[in-house]
Structures are given as structure tokens and as C-alpha cells.
Amino acid sequence: MDLKNAAVLVTGASCGIGFETARLLRERGARVAICARHQGELEAAAEQIGSLPIVADVSKEDDVLRMVGTVTTEHFIGRSYGNIINISSTAGQRGFANGTAYCASKFALHAMTECWRAELRQHNIRVMQVNPSEVITSFGEPKSSPTPARPDNPSKLHASDIAQLIVSMLEMEDRGFVTESTIWATNPR
């Protein structure tokens, strides 16, 4: 896929993996709309990378419909082309103590991704999944900026590492695609 002038929607893009992915896509020439729940953080992130901000909560159907309507007038199937990348976690591959709700949601995302892939492949829509291990982001912290407040740990993954993988998956020629990719920190401490 040639990213120059590609139209891309990135959800959860006011910080972390979403922000870094949107930033890298803009660098590669894509037109990018970003979505997040908090207007102030979203608008700051959009201004920083030159993207279209859309305030939306993807857990609310009305917000999702409005978001999609803002970005496009035709859905993927109507165009017989598209790419969807769901961001899961290594927690979707194996459980851990006290992780029931989180792991269950990631296992469910894996199943949903596989179903979408089976349903949409005939329409030339590539459905992919990325499973990062622990990534240093502001996940679970109060919102304040697109960069994490946690101290940097060079042995753990950074949001930019995941963004690089996502963009690489999108840039693969349309005749093929990577269905799923898991990225681990080499030697985390």
C-alpha cells in the first residue's frame, strides 16, 4: 500500500501507540484523522502532527457512526479495498494472575479480528492484528500530553516501536498481508 495520500483513521490517537502511529503515517504522506475521547488532548495532538481531530468514544455507537461519517462517505466494502489493524496485546495469547477482564477482552479481540478477516477478505480488505508486550505509554495515567509520564526504560518497548510495525504492515504490497504480528521487548527489566 502506498501511504502517500492514503486516508487513515487512527483511534485512541491523542497519546501513546495511536499518537505515534498517526505521527508516522503523516510523515509518510498519509492524510490522517485521529480520534480520542478528550477534546483538549486530542486537539493538541492533532495540531502537533497536522491531522484532523474527531472527538469520539469508540464504546458509544453514536460516536462511532459520527466519526466514520466525518471521515468517509463510503465504507470499505463499497470501495472493495481497505485495511484494518486491531491493536491487541500479548495478554490475548496467554493469561496472567488478576488479568481476567483485560485478558478476556484481548482474547475476544483476537476472535473478532479473525471473523472480520474471514468476512472481509473477499472484498480486498486486509484485517490484521498487532500484539505488543509491555509498552511504556501513559495508559492508565491521568491525561496530560501525548508522551508518557513514566520514566523511560530503554529495555521496554516504546509506542514508536509499535507504530513502526503497524506502518510496515500497511506498506506491504496489497497482494499480501501479515495477518498477525507479536512484538516483544528483547530483554525487559
Summary of the structure (lengths in Angstrom):
residues: 189
radius of gyration: 16.3
end to end distance: 36.2
largest distance: 47.3
contacts: 576
relative contact order: 0.17
helix: 41%
strand: 20%
